[in-house]
Amino acid sequence: MRHATPLLSCVGLAVLVPGWVPGWPVAPARAQEPVHLIVRDHHFVPDHIDVPAGQRFLISLTNQDDTTDEFESYDLKFEKIVVPGGTITVHAGPLHPGTYKFFDDYHPDQATGTVTATQGP
């Protein structure tokens, strides 16, 4: 009876955490190519990107300014610092069809852009 407790604990853990049960399917990882943006002279290039609605996506941003920038979007729910010469990646989506704004929080009157999510045919 001494070994019953650890065995029951392992069985209980397997029931509570089904991802650990051998043989259960696991969602395959998908390779995603990021959408590439740069910020130069406190402007995004390009300042508009299109993505498919209903899918997650990545945005890669390289800062070519001499100052630190803060890549932010209330709509897309991200906020990330990018140092001069640095590159960051943010995850976003899935989105409903529509247009979503992003900006540089340190230069919000200059560096702005949009993401448009469109439904495929």
Contacts in CASP RR format, 6 or more apart in sequence:
PFRMAT RR
TARGET T0000
AUTHOR 0000-0000-0000
METHOD contacts of the structure
MODEL  1
MRHATPLLSCVGLAVLVPGWVPGWPVAPARAQEPVHLIVRDHHFVPDHID
VPAGQRFLISLTNQDDTTDEFESYDLKFEKIVVPGGTITVHAGPLHPGTY
KFFDDYHPDQATGTVTATQGP
13 20 0 8 1.000
14 20 0 8 1.000
14 21 0 8 1.000
18 24 0 8 1.000
19 26 0 8 1.000
32 56 0 8 1.000
32 57 0 8 1.000
32 58 0 8 1.000
33 58 0 8 1.000
34 57 0 8 1.000
34 58 0 8 1.000
34 59 0 8 1.000
34 60 0 8 1.000
34 89 0 8 1.000
35 49 0 8 1.000
35 51 0 8 1.000
35 57 0 8 1.000
35 58 0 8 1.000
35 59 0 8 1.000
35 60 0 8 1.000
36 60 0 8 1.000
36 62 0 8 1.000
37 44 0 8 1.000
37 45 0 8 1.000
37 46 0 8 1.000
37 49 0 8 1.000
37 59 0 8 1.000
37 60 0 8 1.000
37 61 0 8 1.000
37 62 0 8 1.000
38 44 0 8 1.000
38 45 0 8 1.000
38 61 0 8 1.000
38 62 0 8 1.000
38 63 0 8 1.000
38 64 0 8 1.000
39 45 0 8 1.000
39 61 0 8 1.000
39 62 0 8 1.000
39 63 0 8 1.000
39 64 0 8 1.000
39 65 0 8 1.000
39 69 0 8 1.000
39 71 0 8 1.000
39 82 0 8 1.000
39 104 0 8 1.000
39 111 0 8 1.000
40 64 0 8 1.000
40 65 0 8 1.000
41 65 0 8 1.000
42 65 0 8 1.000
42 69 0 8 1.000
42 104 0 8 1.000
42 107 0 8 1.000
42 110 0 8 1.000
42 111 0 8 1.000
43 110 0 8 1.000
43 111 0 8 1.000
44 102 0 8 1.000
44 104 0 8 1.000
44 111 0 8 1.000
44 112 0 8 1.000
44 113 0 8 1.000
47 112 0 8 1.000
47 113 0 8 1.000
47 114 0 8 1.000
48 113 0 8 1.000
48 114 0 8 1.000
48 115 0 8 1.000
48 116 0 8 1.000
49 59 0 8 1.000
49 114 0 8 1.000
49 115 0 8 1.000
49 116 0 8 1.000
50 115 0 8 1.000
50 116 0 8 1.000
50 117 0 8 1.000
50 118 0 8 1.000
51 57 0 8 1.000
51 93 0 8 1.000
51 95 0 8 1.000
51 115 0 8 1.000
51 116 0 8 1.000
51 117 0 8 1.000
51 118 0 8 1.000
52 117 0 8 1.000
52 118 0 8 1.000
52 119 0 8 1.000
52 120 0 8 1.000
53 94 0 8 1.000
53 95 0 8 1.000
53 96 0 8 1.000
53 97 0 8 1.000
53 98 0 8 1.000
53 117 0 8 1.000
53 118 0 8 1.000
53 119 0 8 1.000
53 120 0 8 1.000
54 93 0 8 1.000
54 94 0 8 1.000
54 95 0 8 1.000
54 96 0 8 1.000
54 117 0 8 1.000
55 93 0 8 1.000
55 94 0 8 1.000
56 91 0 8 1.000
56 92 0 8 1.000
56 93 0 8 1.000
56 94 0 8 1.000
57 91 0 8 1.000
57 92 0 8 1.000
57 93 0 8 1.000
58 89 0 8 1.000
58 90 0 8 1.000
58 91 0 8 1.000
58 92 0 8 1.000
59 89 0 8 1.000
59 90 0 8 1.000
59 92 0 8 1.000
59 115 0 8 1.000
60 87 0 8 1.000
60 88 0 8 1.000
60 89 0 8 1.000
61 71 0 8 1.000
61 80 0 8 1.000
61 82 0 8 1.000
61 87 0 8 1.000
61 88 0 8 1.000
61 89 0 8 1.000
61 90 0 8 1.000
62 82 0 8 1.000
62 85 0 8 1.000
62 86 0 8 1.000
62 87 0 8 1.000
63 69 0 8 1.000
63 82 0 8 1.000
63 83 0 8 1.000
63 84 0 8 1.000
63 85 0 8 1.000
63 86 0 8 1.000
63 87 0 8 1.000
64 85 0 8 1.000
65 84 0 8 1.000
66 84 0 8 1.000
67 84 0 8 1.000
67 106 0 8 1.000
68 81 0 8 1.000
68 82 0 8 1.000
68 83 0 8 1.000
68 84 0 8 1.000
68 106 0 8 1.000
69 81 0 8 1.000
69 82 0 8 1.000
69 104 0 8 1.000
69 106 0 8 1.000
69 107 0 8 1.000
69 111 0 8 1.000
70 79 0 8 1.000
70 80 0 8 1.000
70 81 0 8 1.000
70 82 0 8 1.000
70 104 0 8 1.000
70 105 0 8 1.000
70 106 0 8 1.000
71 78 0 8 1.000
71 79 0 8 1.000
71 80 0 8 1.000
71 81 0 8 1.000
71 82 0 8 1.000
71 88 0 8 1.000
71 90 0 8 1.000
71 102 0 8 1.000
71 104 0 8 1.000
72 78 0 8 1.000
72 79 0 8 1.000
72 80 0 8 1.000
72 102 0 8 1.000
72 103 0 8 1.000
72 104 0 8 1.000
72 105 0 8 1.000
73 79 0 8 1.000
73 92 0 8 1.000
73 100 0 8 1.000
73 101 0 8 1.000
73 102 0 8 1.000
73 103 0 8 1.000
73 115 0 8 1.000
74 101 0 8 1.000
75 100 0 8 1.000
75 101 0 8 1.000
75 102 0 8 1.000
76 90 0 8 1.000
76 92 0 8 1.000
76 93 0 8 1.000
76 95 0 8 1.000
76 100 0 8 1.000
76 102 0 8 1.000
76 115 0 8 1.000
77 92 0 8 1.000
78 90 0 8 1.000
78 91 0 8 1.000
78 92 0 8 1.000
79 105 0 8 1.000
80 88 0 8 1.000
80 90 0 8 1.000
81 88 0 8 1.000
82 88 0 8 1.000
92 115 0 8 1.000
93 117 0 8 1.000
95 115 0 8 1.000
95 117 0 8 1.000
96 117 0 8 1.000
97 117 0 8 1.000
97 118 0 8 1.000
97 119 0 8 1.000
98 116 0 8 1.000
98 117 0 8 1.000
98 118 0 8 1.000
99 114 0 8 1.000
99 115 0 8 1.000
99 116 0 8 1.000
99 117 0 8 1.000
100 114 0 8 1.000
100 115 0 8 1.000
100 116 0 8 1.000
100 117 0 8 1.000
101 112 0 8 1.000
101 113 0 8 1.000
101 114 0 8 1.000
102 112 0 8 1.000
102 113 0 8 1.000
102 114 0 8 1.000
102 115 0 8 1.000
103 111 0 8 1.000
103 112 0 8 1.000
103 113 0 8 1.000
104 110 0 8 1.000
104 111 0 8 1.000
104 112 0 8 1.000
END
